[in-house]
């Protein structure tokens, strides 16, 4: 009886370890995706080159 209990306990410990590992991998993937989206953002649109800015001031 005691051996069966220990085997069941070991099974659930291994299962929990696998779940934690897969959860941490999922978390890493989500963070990587978030960082990629964050780095690709251009909140103010395309940034003009200095020459384009100078041209804009000469016209006005």
mmCIF file of the N, C-alpha and C atoms, coordinates in Angstrom:
data_MODEL
# 
_entry.id   MODEL 
# 
loop_
_atom_site.group_PDB 
_atom_site.id 
_atom_site.type_symbol 
_atom_site.label_atom_id 
_atom_site.label_alt_id 
_atom_site.label_comp_id 
_atom_site.label_asym_id 
_atom_site.label_entity_id 
_atom_site.label_seq_id 
_atom_site.pdbx_PDB_ins_code 
_atom_site.Cartn_x 
_atom_site.Cartn_y 
_atom_site.Cartn_z 
_atom_site.occupancy 
_atom_site.B_iso_or_equiv 
_atom_site.pdbx_formal_charge 
_atom_site.auth_seq_id 
_atom_site.auth_comp_id 
_atom_site.auth_asym_id 
_atom_site.auth_atom_id 
_atom_site.pdbx_PDB_model_num 
ATOM 1   N N  . UNK A 1 1  ? 0.828  -1.198 0.000   1.00 0.00 ? 1  UNK A N  1 
ATOM 2   C CA . UNK A 1 1  ? 0.000  0.000  0.000   1.00 0.00 ? 1  UNK A CA 1 
ATOM 3   C C  . UNK A 1 1  ? 0.871  1.260  0.000   1.00 0.00 ? 1  UNK A C  1 
ATOM 4   N N  . UNK A 1 2  ? 1.886  1.263  0.815   1.00 0.00 ? 2  UNK A N  1 
ATOM 5   C CA . UNK A 1 2  ? 2.767  2.422  0.923   1.00 0.00 ? 2  UNK A CA 1 
ATOM 6   C C  . UNK A 1 2  ? 3.528  2.648  -0.394  1.00 0.00 ? 2  UNK A C  1 
ATOM 7   N N  . UNK A 1 3  ? 3.927  1.571  -1.050  1.00 0.00 ? 3  UNK A N  1 
ATOM 8   C CA . UNK A 1 3  ? 4.655  1.677  -2.312  1.00 0.00 ? 3  UNK A CA 1 
ATOM 9   C C  . UNK A 1 3  ? 3.764  2.289  -3.389  1.00 0.00 ? 3  UNK A C  1 
ATOM 10  N N  . UNK A 1 4  ? 2.518  1.895  -3.418  1.00 0.00 ? 4  UNK A N  1 
ATOM 11  C CA . UNK A 1 4  ? 1.569  2.441  -4.384  1.00 0.00 ? 4  UNK A CA 1 
ATOM 12  C C  . UNK A 1 4  ? 1.405  3.938  -4.156  1.00 0.00 ? 4  UNK A C  1 
ATOM 13  N N  . UNK A 1 5  ? 1.299  4.348  -2.915  1.00 0.00 ? 5  UNK A N  1 
ATOM 14  C CA . UNK A 1 5  ? 1.158  5.762  -2.588  1.00 0.00 ? 5  UNK A CA 1 
ATOM 15  C C  . UNK A 1 5  ? 2.376  6.546  -3.073  1.00 0.00 ? 5  UNK A C  1 
ATOM 16  N N  . UNK A 1 6  ? 3.572  5.997  -2.831  1.00 0.00 ? 6  UNK A N  1 
ATOM 17  C CA . UNK A 1 6  ? 4.794  6.682  -3.255  1.00 0.00 ? 6  UNK A CA 1 
ATOM 18  C C  . UNK A 1 6  ? 4.881  6.785  -4.778  1.00 0.00 ? 6  UNK A C  1 
ATOM 19  N N  . UNK A 1 7  ? 4.459  5.741  -5.466  1.00 0.00 ? 7  UNK A N  1 
ATOM 20  C CA . UNK A 1 7  ? 4.460  5.786  -6.931  1.00 0.00 ? 7  UNK A CA 1 
ATOM 21  C C  . UNK A 1 7  ? 3.486  6.835  -7.460  1.00 0.00 ? 7  UNK A C  1 
ATOM 22  N N  . UNK A 1 8  ? 2.322  6.908  -6.854  1.00 0.00 ? 8  UNK A N  1 
ATOM 23  C CA . UNK A 1 8  ? 1.333  7.914  -7.263  1.00 0.00 ? 8  UNK A CA 1 
ATOM 24  C C  . UNK A 1 8  ? 1.860  9.313  -6.981  1.00 0.00 ? 8  UNK A C  1 
ATOM 25  N N  . UNK A 1 9  ? 2.466  9.490  -5.817  1.00 0.00 ? 9  UNK A N  1 
ATOM 26  C CA . UNK A 1 9  ? 3.033  10.784 -5.450  1.00 0.00 ? 9  UNK A CA 1 
ATOM 27  C C  . UNK A 1 9  ? 4.121  11.197 -6.444  1.00 0.00 ? 9  UNK A C  1 
ATOM 28  N N  . UNK A 1 10 ? 4.990  10.273 -6.798  1.00 0.00 ? 10 UNK A N  1 
ATOM 29  C CA . UNK A 1 10 ? 6.057  10.551 -7.759  1.00 0.00 ? 10 UNK A CA 1 
ATOM 30  C C  . UNK A 1 10 ? 5.481  10.922 -9.129  1.00 0.00 ? 10 UNK A C  1 
ATOM 31  N N  . UNK A 1 11 ? 4.437  10.228 -9.535  1.00 0.00 ? 11 UNK A N  1 
ATOM 32  C CA . UNK A 1 11 ? 3.786  10.513 -10.811 1.00 0.00 ? 11 UNK A CA 1 
ATOM 33  C C  . UNK A 1 11 ? 3.278  11.957 -10.847 1.00 0.00 ? 11 UNK A C  1 
ATOM 34  N N  . UNK A 1 12 ? 2.597  12.368 -9.789  1.00 0.00 ? 12 UNK A N  1 
ATOM 35  C CA . UNK A 1 12 ? 2.049  13.721 -9.771  1.00 0.00 ? 12 UNK A CA 1 
ATOM 36  C C  . UNK A 1 12 ? 3.133  14.780 -9.665  1.00 0.00 ? 12 UNK A C  1 
ATOM 37  N N  . UNK A 1 13 ? 4.231  14.476 -9.000  1.00 0.00 ? 13 UNK A N  1 
ATOM 38  C CA . UNK A 1 13 ? 5.346  15.427 -8.941  1.00 0.00 ? 13 UNK A CA 1 
ATOM 39  C C  . UNK A 1 13 ? 5.954  15.637 -10.328 1.00 0.00 ? 13 UNK A C  1 
ATOM 40  N N  . UNK A 1 14 ? 6.156  14.545 -11.048 1.00 0.00 ? 14 UNK A N  1 
ATOM 41  C CA . UNK A 1 14 ? 6.701  14.647 -12.405 1.00 0.00 ? 14 UNK A CA 1 
ATOM 42  C C  . UNK A 1 14 ? 5.742  15.401 -13.324 1.00 0.00 ? 14 UNK A C  1 
ATOM 43  N N  . UNK A 1 15 ? 4.461  15.120 -13.180 1.00 0.00 ? 15 UNK A N  1 
ATOM 44  C CA . UNK A 1 15 ? 3.456  15.803 -13.992 1.00 0.00 ? 15 UNK A CA 1 
ATOM 45  C C  . UNK A 1 15 ? 3.477  17.305 -13.715 1.00 0.00 ? 15 UNK A C  1 
ATOM 46  N N  . UNK A 1 16 ? 3.600  17.668 -12.453 1.00 0.00 ? 16 UNK A N  1 
ATOM 47  C CA . UNK A 1 16 ? 3.639  19.083 -12.072 1.00 0.00 ? 16 UNK A CA 1 
ATOM 48  C C  . UNK A 1 16 ? 4.883  19.760 -12.632 1.00 0.00 ? 16 UNK A C  1 
ATOM 49  N N  . UNK A 1 17 ? 6.023  19.071 -12.594 1.00 0.00 ? 17 UNK A N  1 
ATOM 50  C CA . UNK A 1 17 ? 7.255  19.639 -13.147 1.00 0.00 ? 17 UNK A CA 1 
ATOM 51  C C  . UNK A 1 17 ? 7.102  19.925 -14.636 1.00 0.00 ? 17 UNK A C  1 
ATOM 52  N N  . UNK A 1 18 ? 6.497  18.980 -15.366 1.00 0.00 ? 18 UNK A N  1 
ATOM 53  C CA . UNK A 1 18 ? 6.301  19.166 -16.803 1.00 0.00 ? 18 UNK A CA 1 
ATOM 54  C C  . UNK A 1 18 ? 5.378  20.340 -17.082 1.00 0.00 ? 18 UNK A C  1 
ATOM 55  N N  . UNK A 1 19 ? 4.324  20.475 -16.283 1.00 0.00 ? 19 UNK A N  1 
ATOM 56  C CA . UNK A 1 19 ? 3.388  21.586 -16.479 1.00 0.00 ? 19 UNK A CA 1 
ATOM 57  C C  . UNK A 1 19 ? 4.066  22.917 -16.211 1.00 0.00 ? 19 UNK A C  1 
ATOM 58  N N  . UNK A 1 20 ? 4.882  22.979 -15.154 1.00 0.00 ? 20 UNK A N  1 
ATOM 59  C CA . UNK A 1 20 ? 5.582  24.221 -14.845 1.00 0.00 ? 20 UNK A CA 1 
ATOM 60  C C  . UNK A 1 20 ? 6.567  24.576 -15.952 1.00 0.00 ? 20 UNK A C  1 
ATOM 61  N N  . UNK A 1 21 ? 7.238  23.565 -16.494 1.00 0.00 ? 21 UNK A N  1 
ATOM 62  C CA . UNK A 1 21 ? 8.195  23.814 -17.565 1.00 0.00 ? 21 UNK A CA 1 
ATOM 63  C C  . UNK A 1 21 ? 7.488  24.332 -18.808 1.00 0.00 ? 21 UNK A C  1 
ATOM 64  N N  . UNK A 1 22 ? 6.362  23.731 -19.155 1.00 0.00 ? 22 UNK A N  1 
ATOM 65  C CA . UNK A 1 22 ? 5.637  24.189 -20.337 1.00 0.00 ? 22 UNK A CA 1 
ATOM 66  C C  . UNK A 1 22 ? 5.049  25.575 -20.109 1.00 0.00 ? 22 UNK A C  1 
ATOM 67  N N  . UNK A 1 23 ? 4.645  25.874 -18.890 1.00 0.00 ? 23 UNK A N  1 
ATOM 68  C CA . UNK A 1 23 ? 4.119  27.207 -18.594 1.00 0.00 ? 23 UNK A CA 1 
ATOM 69  C C  . UNK A 1 23 ? 5.228  28.242 -18.712 1.00 0.00 ? 23 UNK A C  1 
ATOM 70  N N  . UNK A 1 24 ? 6.430  27.915 -18.241 1.00 0.00 ? 24 UNK A N  1 
ATOM 71  C CA . UNK A 1 24 ? 7.511  28.879 -18.333 1.00 0.00 ? 24 UNK A CA 1 
ATOM 72  C C  . UNK A 1 24 ? 7.911  29.100 -19.792 1.00 0.00 ? 24 UNK A C  1 
ATOM 73  N N  . UNK A 1 25 ? 7.859  28.041 -20.609 1.00 0.00 ? 25 UNK A N  1 
ATOM 74  C CA . UNK A 1 25 ? 8.157  28.211 -22.032 1.00 0.00 ? 25 UNK A CA 1 
ATOM 75  C C  . UNK A 1 25 ? 7.114  29.103 -22.689 1.00 0.00 ? 25 UNK A C  1 
ATOM 76  N N  . UNK A 1 26 ? 5.859  28.913 -22.338 1.00 0.00 ? 26 UNK A N  1 
ATOM 77  C CA . UNK A 1 26 ? 4.792  29.745 -22.892 1.00 0.00 ? 26 UNK A CA 1 
ATOM 78  C C  . UNK A 1 26 ? 4.997  31.200 -22.474 1.00 0.00 ? 26 UNK A C  1 
ATOM 79  N N  . UNK A 1 27 ? 5.372  31.412 -21.230 1.00 0.00 ? 27 UNK A N  1 
ATOM 80  C CA . UNK A 1 27 ? 5.602  32.765 -20.727 1.00 0.00 ? 27 UNK A CA 1 
ATOM 81  C C  . UNK A 1 27 ? 6.745  33.431 -21.501 1.00 0.00 ? 27 UNK A C  1 
ATOM 82  N N  . UNK A 1 28 ? 7.814  32.681 -21.752 1.00 0.00 ? 28 UNK A N  1 
ATOM 83  C CA . UNK A 1 28 ? 8.944  33.232 -22.506 1.00 0.00 ? 28 UNK A CA 1 
ATOM 84  C C  . UNK A 1 28 ? 8.524  33.606 -23.926 1.00 0.00 ? 28 UNK A C  1 
ATOM 85  N N  . UNK A 1 29 ? 7.722  32.752 -24.557 1.00 0.00 ? 29 UNK A N  1 
ATOM 86  C CA . UNK A 1 29 ? 7.244  33.041 -25.910 1.00 0.00 ? 29 UNK A CA 1 
ATOM 87  C C  . UNK A 1 29 ? 6.389  34.302 -25.928 1.00 0.00 ? 29 UNK A C  1 
ATOM 88  N N  . UNK A 1 30 ? 5.529  34.447 -24.924 1.00 0.00 ? 30 UNK A N  1 
ATOM 89  C CA . UNK A 1 30 ? 4.676  35.638 -24.855 1.00 0.00 ? 30 UNK A CA 1 
ATOM 90  C C  . UNK A 1 30 ? 5.513  36.891 -24.663 1.00 0.00 ? 30 UNK A C  1 
ATOM 91  N N  . UNK A 1 31 ? 6.537  36.820 -23.805 1.00 0.00 ? 31 UNK A N  1 
ATOM 92  C CA . UNK A 1 31 ? 7.396  37.980 -23.583 1.00 0.00 ? 31 UNK A CA 1 
ATOM 93  C C  . UNK A 1 31 ? 8.174  38.340 -24.842 1.00 0.00 ? 31 UNK A C  1 
ATOM 94  N N  . UNK A 1 32 ? 8.665  37.323 -25.565 1.00 0.00 ? 32 UNK A N  1 
ATOM 95  C CA . UNK A 1 32 ? 9.382  37.578 -26.810 1.00 0.00 ? 32 UNK A CA 1 
ATOM 96  C C  . UNK A 1 32 ? 8.484  38.263 -27.826 1.00 0.00 ? 32 UNK A C  1 
ATOM 97  N N  . UNK A 1 33 ? 7.258  37.789 -27.938 1.00 0.00 ? 33 UNK A N  1 
ATOM 98  C CA . UNK A 1 33 ? 6.307  38.386 -28.885 1.00 0.00 ? 33 UNK A CA 1 
ATOM 99  C C  . UNK A 1 33 ? 5.986  39.819 -28.484 1.00 0.00 ? 33 UNK A C  1 
ATOM 100 N N  . UNK A 1 34 ? 5.828  40.073 -27.189 1.00 0.00 ? 34 UNK A N  1 
ATOM 101 C CA . UNK A 1 34 ? 5.518  41.419 -26.706 1.00 0.00 ? 34 UNK A CA 1 
ATOM 102 C C  . UNK A 1 34 ? 6.672  42.362 -27.014 1.00 0.00 ? 34 UNK A C  1 
ATOM 103 N N  . UNK A 1 35 ? 7.909  41.910 -26.766 1.00 0.00 ? 35 UNK A N  1 
ATOM 104 C CA . UNK A 1 35 ? 9.073  42.753 -27.042 1.00 0.00 ? 35 UNK A CA 1 
ATOM 105 C C  . UNK A 1 35 ? 9.188  43.061 -28.531 1.00 0.00 ? 35 UNK A C  1 
ATOM 106 N N  . UNK A 1 36 ? 8.904  42.073 -29.372 1.00 0.00 ? 36 UNK A N  1 
ATOM 107 C CA . UNK A 1 36 ? 8.973  42.291 -30.820 1.00 0.00 ? 36 UNK A CA 1 
ATOM 108 C C  . UNK A 1 36 ? 7.942  43.330 -31.251 1.00 0.00 ? 36 UNK A C  1 
ATOM 109 N N  . UNK A 1 37 ? 6.727  43.231 -30.717 1.00 0.00 ? 37 UNK A N  1 
ATOM 110 C CA . UNK A 1 37 ? 5.695  44.230 -31.053 1.00 0.00 ? 37 UNK A CA 1 
ATOM 111 C C  . UNK A 1 37 ? 6.109  45.604 -30.541 1.00 0.00 ? 37 UNK A C  1 
ATOM 112 N N  . UNK A 1 38 ? 6.667  45.654 -29.352 1.00 0.00 ? 38 UNK A N  1 
ATOM 113 C CA . UNK A 1 38 ? 7.056  46.926 -28.750 1.00 0.00 ? 38 UNK A CA 1 
ATOM 114 C C  . UNK A 1 38 ? 8.173  47.593 -29.560 1.00 0.00 ? 38 UNK A C  1 
ATOM 115 N N  . UNK A 1 39 ? 9.151  46.808 -30.010 1.00 0.00 ? 39 UNK A N  1 
ATOM 116 C CA . UNK A 1 39 ? 10.274 47.370 -30.762 1.00 0.00 ? 39 UNK A CA 1 
ATOM 117 C C  . UNK A 1 39 ? 9.866  47.844 -32.149 1.00 0.00 ? 39 UNK A C  1 
ATOM 118 N N  . UNK A 1 40 ? 8.832  47.257 -32.729 1.00 0.00 ? 40 UNK A N  1 
ATOM 119 C CA . UNK A 1 40 ? 8.409  47.613 -34.085 1.00 0.00 ? 40 UNK A CA 1 
ATOM 120 C C  . UNK A 1 40 ? 7.411  48.761 -34.115 1.00 0.00 ? 40 UNK A C  1 
ATOM 121 N N  . UNK A 1 41 ? 7.043  49.291 -32.972 1.00 0.00 ? 41 UNK A N  1 
ATOM 122 C CA . UNK A 1 41 ? 6.058  50.372 -32.945 1.00 0.00 ? 41 UNK A CA 1 
ATOM 123 C C  . UNK A 1 41 ? 6.668  51.682 -33.417 1.00 0.00 ? 41 UNK A C  1 
ATOM 124 N N  . UNK A 1 42 ? 5.842  52.474 -34.095 1.00 0.00 ? 42 UNK A N  1 
ATOM 125 C CA . UNK A 1 42 ? 6.223  53.828 -34.491 1.00 0.00 ? 42 UNK A CA 1 
ATOM 126 C C  . UNK A 1 42 ? 5.066  54.731 -34.082 1.00 0.00 ? 42 UNK A C  1 
ATOM 127 N N  . UNK A 1 43 ? 5.033  55.144 -32.817 1.00 0.00 ? 43 UNK A N  1 
ATOM 128 C CA . UNK A 1 43 ? 3.867  55.857 -32.302 1.00 0.00 ? 43 UNK A CA 1 
ATOM 129 C C  . UNK A 1 43 ? 3.619  57.214 -32.958 1.00 0.00 ? 43 UNK A C  1 
ATOM 130 N N  . UNK A 1 44 ? 4.642  57.828 -33.517 1.00 0.00 ? 44 UNK A N  1 
ATOM 131 C CA . UNK A 1 44 ? 4.466  59.151 -34.114 1.00 0.00 ? 44 UNK A CA 1 
ATOM 132 C C  . UNK A 1 44 ? 4.571  59.101 -35.629 1.00 0.00 ? 44 UNK A C  1 
ATOM 133 N N  . UNK A 1 45 ? 4.398  57.944 -36.195 1.00 0.00 ? 45 UNK A N  1 
ATOM 134 C CA . UNK A 1 45 ? 4.501  57.801 -37.639 1.00 0.00 ? 45 UNK A CA 1 
ATOM 135 C C  . UNK A 1 45 ? 5.949  57.752 -38.079 1.00 0.00 ? 45 UNK A C  1 
ATOM 136 N N  . UNK A 1 46 ? 6.156  57.882 -39.372 1.00 0.00 ? 46 UNK A N  1 
ATOM 137 C CA . UNK A 1 46 ? 7.511  57.833 -39.912 1.00 0.00 ? 46 UNK A CA 1 
ATOM 138 C C  . UNK A 1 46 ? 8.263  59.099 -39.505 1.00 0.00 ? 46 UNK A C  1 
ATOM 139 N N  . UNK A 1 47 ? 9.482  58.923 -39.041 1.00 0.00 ? 47 UNK A N  1 
ATOM 140 C CA . UNK A 1 47 ? 10.304 60.062 -38.635 1.00 0.00 ? 47 UNK A CA 1 
ATOM 141 C C  . UNK A 1 47 ? 10.948 60.652 -39.879 1.00 0.00 ? 47 UNK A C  1 
ATOM 142 N N  . UNK A 1 48 ? 10.816 61.959 -40.028 1.00 0.00 ? 48 UNK A N  1 
ATOM 143 C CA . UNK A 1 48 ? 11.374 62.631 -41.200 1.00 0.00 ? 48 UNK A CA 1 
ATOM 144 C C  . UNK A 1 48 ? 12.880 62.787 -41.050 1.00 0.00 ? 48 UNK A C  1 
ATOM 145 N N  . UNK A 1 49 ? 13.563 62.764 -42.180 1.00 0.00 ? 49 UNK A N  1 
ATOM 146 C CA . UNK A 1 49 ? 14.997 63.011 -42.202 1.00 0.00 ? 49 UNK A CA 1 
ATOM 147 C C  . UNK A 1 49 ? 15.228 64.505 -41.970 1.00 0.00 ? 49 UNK A C  1 
ATOM 148 N N  . UNK A 1 50 ? 16.428 64.857 -41.544 1.00 0.00 ? 50 UNK A N  1 
ATOM 149 C CA . UNK A 1 50 ? 16.748 66.254 -41.272 1.00 0.00 ? 50 UNK A CA 1 
ATOM 150 C C  . UNK A 1 50 ? 16.575 67.107 -42.526 1.00 0.00 ? 50 UNK A C  1 
ATOM 151 N N  . UNK A 1 51 ? 16.960 66.561 -43.680 1.00 0.00 ? 51 UNK A N  1 
ATOM 152 C CA . UNK A 1 51 ? 16.828 67.304 -44.943 1.00 0.00 ? 51 UNK A CA 1 
ATOM 153 C C  . UNK A 1 51 ? 15.359 67.609 -45.233 1.00 0.00 ? 51 UNK A C  1 
ATOM 154 N N  . UNK A 1 52 ? 14.475 66.672 -44.951 1.00 0.00 ? 52 UNK A N  1 
ATOM 155 C CA . UNK A 1 52 ? 13.042 66.902 -45.167 1.00 0.00 ? 52 UNK A CA 1 
ATOM 156 C C  . UNK A 1 52 ? 12.523 67.989 -44.230 1.00 0.00 ? 52 UNK A C  1 
ATOM 157 N N  . UNK A 1 53 ? 13.031 68.015 -43.015 1.00 0.00 ? 53 UNK A N  1 
ATOM 158 C CA . UNK A 1 53 ? 12.611 69.054 -42.072 1.00 0.00 ? 53 UNK A CA 1 
ATOM 159 C C  . UNK A 1 53 ? 13.076 70.429 -42.534 1.00 0.00 ? 53 UNK A C  1 
ATOM 160 N N  . UNK A 1 54 ? 14.291 70.504 -43.050 1.00 0.00 ? 54 UNK A N  1 
ATOM 161 C CA . UNK A 1 54 ? 14.829 71.775 -43.547 1.00 0.00 ? 54 UNK A CA 1 
ATOM 162 C C  . UNK A 1 54 ? 14.011 72.254 -44.736 1.00 0.00 ? 54 UNK A C  1 
ATOM 163 N N  . UNK A 1 55 ? 13.669 71.347 -45.644 1.00 0.00 ? 55 UNK A N  1 
ATOM 164 C CA . UNK A 1 55 ? 12.853 71.717 -46.802 1.00 0.00 ? 55 UNK A CA 1 
ATOM 165 C C  . UNK A 1 55 ? 11.504 72.265 -46.362 1.00 0.00 ? 55 UNK A C  1 
ATOM 166 N N  . UNK A 1 56 ? 10.945 71.697 -45.345 1.00 0.00 ? 56 UNK A N  1 
ATOM 167 C CA . UNK A 1 56 ? 9.646  72.140 -44.845 1.00 0.00 ? 56 UNK A CA 1 
ATOM 168 C C  . UNK A 1 56 ? 9.710  73.537 -44.257 1.00 0.00 ? 56 UNK A C  1 
ATOM 169 N N  . UNK A 1 57 ? 10.815 73.914 -43.641 1.00 0.00 ? 57 UNK A N  1 
ATOM 170 C CA . UNK A 1 57 ? 10.931 75.244 -43.041 1.00 0.00 ? 57 UNK A CA 1 
ATOM 171 C C  . UNK A 1 57 ? 11.237 76.301 -44.087 1.00 0.00 ? 57 UNK A C  1 
ATOM 172 N N  . UNK A 1 58 ? 11.909 75.927 -45.165 1.00 0.00 ? 58 UNK A N  1 
ATOM 173 C CA . UNK A 1 58 ? 12.230 76.897 -46.213 1.00 0.00 ? 58 UNK A CA 1 
ATOM 174 C C  . UNK A 1 58 ? 10.988 77.319 -46.980 1.00 0.00 ? 58 UNK A C  1 
ATOM 175 N N  . UNK A 1 59 ? 10.013 76.421 -47.118 1.00 0.00 ? 59 UNK A N  1 
ATOM 176 C CA . UNK A 1 59 ? 8.812  76.722 -47.886 1.00 0.00 ? 59 UNK A CA 1 
ATOM 177 C C  . UNK A 1 59 ? 7.896  77.695 -47.156 1.00 0.00 ? 59 UNK A C  1 
ATOM 178 N N  . UNK A 1 60 ? 7.953  77.730 -45.859 1.00 0.00 ? 60 UNK A N  1 
ATOM 179 C CA . UNK A 1 60 ? 7.036  78.608 -45.113 1.00 0.00 ? 60 UNK A CA 1 
ATOM 180 C C  . UNK A 1 60 ? 7.648  79.899 -44.725 1.00 0.00 ? 60 UNK A C  1 
# 
